[in-house]
Amino acid sequence: MSTAAIEIVGLTKDYPVGFWRKRMRRSLDSLNLQVEEGEIFGFLGPNGAGKTTTLKLLMRLIFPTAGTARILGRSIGDTRMHRDIGYLPEQPYFYDHLTARELLDYYTRFSGYPAAERRDRIARMLERVGLSSAADVQLRKFSKGMLQRVGIAQAIVHDPKVVFLDEPMSGLDPIGRREVRDIILDLKQQGRTVFFSTHILSDAEMLCDRVAVLHLGQLRGVGAPGEIVSIEVHGVEILFESREGRPLPLDLIQRATRTGQRYRIEVPEAELYPTLGQLRDCDARILSVSTVRPTLEDYFFRLVDRPKEAHAAVEVNVP
Amino acid sequence: MSSLPGIVAINTFREAVRDRVLYNLIFFALIMIGAAIIVGQISIGIERQVIVNLGLSAISIIGLIMAIFIGVGLVYKEIEKRTLYSLLSKPLPRWEFLTGKYVGLLITLTVNTFFMTLGLAAALFYVGRPFVRSDVSILVAIYFILLELALVTAFALFFSCFSSPMLSTLFTLGIYVAGVFAPDIRNLGDLTHNSAIQSGARAIYYVLPNFHNFNSIALAAHGDAIPLALLWQNTLYALLYVVLLLLASSAVFSRRNLK
């Protein structure tokens, strides 16, 4: 049985607001979460949901109003534990007087690696994030995407057991995003735990063993993307086109969406065969028939649109 | 220097060098060159006194400007630019980060002061004055300036742990000016013959850092010897004050929520 890499119990964060800072605004509300070792865990939620607050609390950049958390069985207040974790902040910014190589060298010194090993690790890491050719350029000349790559490199160069990534795909082009996805999958293959926040749901669906949805500081649901998206079949999508001289039934044309010569219609599962019969009768060419399942995006919107009180009812699999 | 504060200190020094902080040396060099040329022509017999006075004052003022303006940004800049986020995710306790930043700026100030001392020596050499044994007092005066800068930097760092750079600058400058006049505050109280005011003035005198004792520019300019006891007293005083301020800074910063 695997042990928990991250355990969060009742984590709460209030911020003072207003001119006199007497009123408190709750940014995170009694978060309970457990992430197993070796998992890729996606932390989803719209802007202001409390994702970054959670990560900052885990990194001890801010302190909780209530609750506790443990990483690899050790208190988050234990800085020695930080040897085994890596963190990419949201929109990272680094010492711009340093080059990428110098920055990684600076950070890996804290992990106590000897100079020769640091040199090898850094060279390999720069290669892995596609920055070998810019290794000796000062960071003030780097684009946003390049800084993001440096950020990912510094989070994993010291071979951490648990990696926290706050919006790792942010600022990256499609090639960069694919490379980061590959890095995350590599980390999983090496048995590392990856906890990443994102609002790009397709990335989470593609990568994550489990996801949690956070909204207005409250946990709205936790589960495997596969479980979430295969709960029900919404309907069936039929793609078809007419043959010359054979008009299509008017009711189908009115319900379908036309793109060029092709029509797309979505019907309930029970209406599949009658619809196919109609199409056969007018000799229509059937191009494809596919089931329509809710995506992680549908699930996400369903959760964030629900009132706060109802959130417990939509949890799929709370560990 | 492979301890955690040492790693931070080296980076802080490197940042100062690459941000061209040491360019102020050009300004100092211009002052010394100008002074040496002008003093050589208008002063007769007191070239040494004028050059030493001017040189040590310039070393002190330039050092103070650097200590305050870089010191107040030491922590603030790291928070504002969010460079601290990734740094504190490393196995680096906050107090060691603070110590490293402090030592890094101290190294910068020491290197800067070293080059300014060379400039002063060159100016003295230019006016044709041979070096004599009593010139040791110039080096002691420079050492006191460094102690003063160490203390000012510690104050700047302390204030920057909880306030903005502008307020930290005002607070540090205020403490410095009050500290320079600390003995005058005590004397003012003594003049009143009112025991309550006298006690209050003495309390302020003892609480404020006594920057007055670090100023031995006049002694050095006149070639007078600086008492050995003052050397020990100032060293221990500065050391104790700096340690207390670093402890207070760590206590404040360790509880601070970053934005």
Interface residues (C-beta under 8 A of the other chain):
Chain A: K56 M59 R60 L61 I62 F63 T79 R80 M81 H82 R83 I85 G86 Y87 L88 P89 Q91 P92 Y93 F94 Y95 H97 L98 Y106 Y107 R109 F110 S111 G151 Q154 A155 F164
Chain B: S2 L4 I7 N11 R14 E15 R18 D19 K81 R82 T83 L84 Y85 S86 L87 L88 S89 K90 P91 L92 P93 R255 N257 L258
